[in-house]
Amino acid sequence: MRRFIPRTIAAGGFAVLAVLLAPLARASSYRLDYEVQPQIVGTIDSTPSGTFYDTPRGVGYDGVVELLITKSGVTSICSGALIANGWSVLTAGHCVTNTAGQVTASRVQVVFLPTPSGSTTYDSTSTPMTVLAHPGWTGDVYVGNDLALVNLSRAAPTGTQSYGLYSAANELAQTYDVAGFGRLGAGATGAVAGTSGSRRHGGNTWDGTLEDMADAGLDVPANPNILLSDFDDGLAAHDGWGFFFGVHDLGLGSNEASTAPGDSGGPTFLNGYVAGITSFDLRLSATGGLTSDVDGTLNASFGEFNGMTRVSSYADWIEDNAVPEPGTLTLAAFGLLALGYRRFRR
């Protein structure tokens, strides 16, 4: 039998979770329990690390950016997507906040790699930018709302691609394309430290939501705004959704990919639109130790799960808080002036 070895994609900060789950098909008497360990990983120095790319310019990924975020003197890699106004980057809330959901980033570097004019870095120490986390983000990835906007004070480099938001709520069972700057790896052994900083992409399929897991008996919030997929190698033993929930799908073969440390905040695309934002990776096991995970360690290996924030549920917040396009600002200012003139005439 052919054994597929999909790679994990790369980037440097994401929430890590370990969850214990009794498979419902085995016995309802199993105790359901879970352990949550969110953390930022893949720390680096303050020098942009992206010097080579697996996604060449001009094939749809120019607007997937590397974010170097400094908090408490430590700089980590996250990922983000330039949205359609060309002035705002959409990313994960946990990338820019502390564990309580408060924005604590003291420095943000937005690295466009590459662009038509080459590599370009916008640094908050010299280029003003506003960082805004979703008001519902508390630091708990299960509660959700794990989103943030980095609003730039000037437009992205000329020619950089930007993306619209996916607004239809039909994501489940669809095959997506996820991109980011996280760690490289193989599914059999997991992500490899020190390999983030290169933009990569790969495919997977959304199998369900956190609400589906809660309905099946996992003691977590019944949150429909978190989309979940598993990392398949073509074997039923490592089919996470099939193993625990009876939803069987053996994956995309050599095109199957998982997110890894540093992909946090990176976009998940459906039909070229941003439909998800990478939030966390998840591992499930039964109280007796039975698991779909190939190696028993939470490391982006086969049998684990990926969690993404469902963009269609937050499109209004994103659009209301992104920096307007310059033309919109001009029209708004003109409207205020005209209103003032009419009032003066009265």
Rosetta blueprint (number, residue, H / E / L):
1 M L
2 R L
3 R L
4 F L
5 I L
6 P L
7 R E
8 T E
9 I L
10 A E
11 A E
12 G L
13 G L
14 F L
15 A E
16 V E
17 L E
18 A E
19 V E
20 L E
21 L L
22 A L
23 P L
24 L L
25 A L
26 R L
27 A L
28 S L
29 S L
30 Y L
31 R L
32 L L
33 D E
34 Y E
35 E E
36 V E
37 Q E
38 P L
39 Q L
40 I L
41 V L
42 G L
43 T E
44 I E
45 D L
46 S L
47 T L
48 P L
49 S L
50 G L
51 T L
52 F L
53 Y L
54 D L
55 T L
56 P L
57 R L
58 G L
59 V L
60 G L
61 Y L
62 D L
63 G L
64 V E
65 V E
66 E E
67 L E
68 L E
69 I E
70 T E
71 K E
72 S L
73 G L
74 V E
75 T E
76 S E
77 I E
78 C E
79 S E
80 G E
81 A E
82 L E
83 I E
84 A L
85 N L
86 G L
87 W L
88 S E
89 V E
90 L E
91 T E
92 A L
93 G H
94 H H
95 C H
96 V L
97 T E
98 N L
99 T L
100 A L
101 G L
102 Q L
103 V E
104 T L
105 A L
106 S L
107 R E
108 V E
109 Q E
110 V E
111 V E
112 F E
113 L E
114 P E
115 T E
116 P L
117 S L
118 G E
119 S E
120 T E
121 T E
122 Y E
123 D E
124 S L
125 T L
126 S L
127 T L
128 P L
129 M E
130 T E
131 V E
132 L E
133 A E
134 H L
135 P L
136 G L
137 W L
138 T L
139 G L
140 D L
141 V L
142 Y L
143 V L
144 G L
145 N L
146 D L
147 L L
148 A E
149 L E
150 V E
151 N E
152 L E
153 S L
154 R L
155 A L
156 A L
157 P L
158 T L
159 G L
160 T L
161 Q L
162 S L
163 Y E
164 G L
165 L E
166 Y L
167 S L
168 A L
169 A L
170 N L
171 E L
172 L L
173 A L
174 Q L
175 T E
176 Y E
177 D E
178 V E
179 A E
180 G E
181 F E
182 G E
183 R L
184 L L
185 G E
186 A E
187 G L
188 A L
189 T L
190 G E
191 A E
192 V L
193 A L
194 G L
195 T L
196 S L
197 G L
198 S L
199 R L
200 R E
201 H E
202 G E
203 G E
204 N E
205 T E
206 W L
207 D L
208 G E
209 T E
210 L H
211 E H
212 D H
213 M H
214 A H
215 D H
216 A L
217 G L
218 L L
219 D L
220 V L
221 P L
222 A L
223 N L
224 P L
225 N L
226 I E
227 L E
228 L E
229 S E
230 D E
231 F L
232 D L
233 D L
234 G L
235 L L
236 A H
237 A H
238 H H
239 D L
240 G H
241 W H
242 G H
243 F H
244 F H
245 F H
246 G L
247 V L
248 H L
249 D L
250 L L
251 G L
252 L L
253 G H
254 S H
255 N H
256 E E
257 A L
258 S E
259 T L
260 A L
261 P L
262 G E
263 D L
264 S L
265 G L
266 G L
267 P E
268 T E
269 F E
270 L E
271 N L
272 G L
273 Y E
274 V E
275 A E
276 G E
277 I E
278 T E
279 S E
280 F E
281 D E
282 L E
283 R E
284 L E
285 S E
286 A L
287 T L
288 G L
289 G L
290 L L
291 T E
292 S L
293 D L
294 V L
295 D L
296 G L
297 T L
298 L L
299 N L
300 A L
301 S L
302 F L
303 G L
304 E L
305 F E
306 N E
307 G E
308 M E
309 T E
310 R E
311 V H
312 S H
313 S H
314 Y L
315 A H
316 D H
317 W H
318 I H
319 E H
320 D H
321 N H
322 A L
323 V L
324 P L
325 E L
326 P H
327 G H
328 T H
329 L H
330 T H
331 L H
332 A H
333 A H
334 F H
335 G H
336 L H
337 L H
338 A H
339 L H
340 G H
341 Y H
342 R H
343 R H
344 F H
345 R H
346 R L
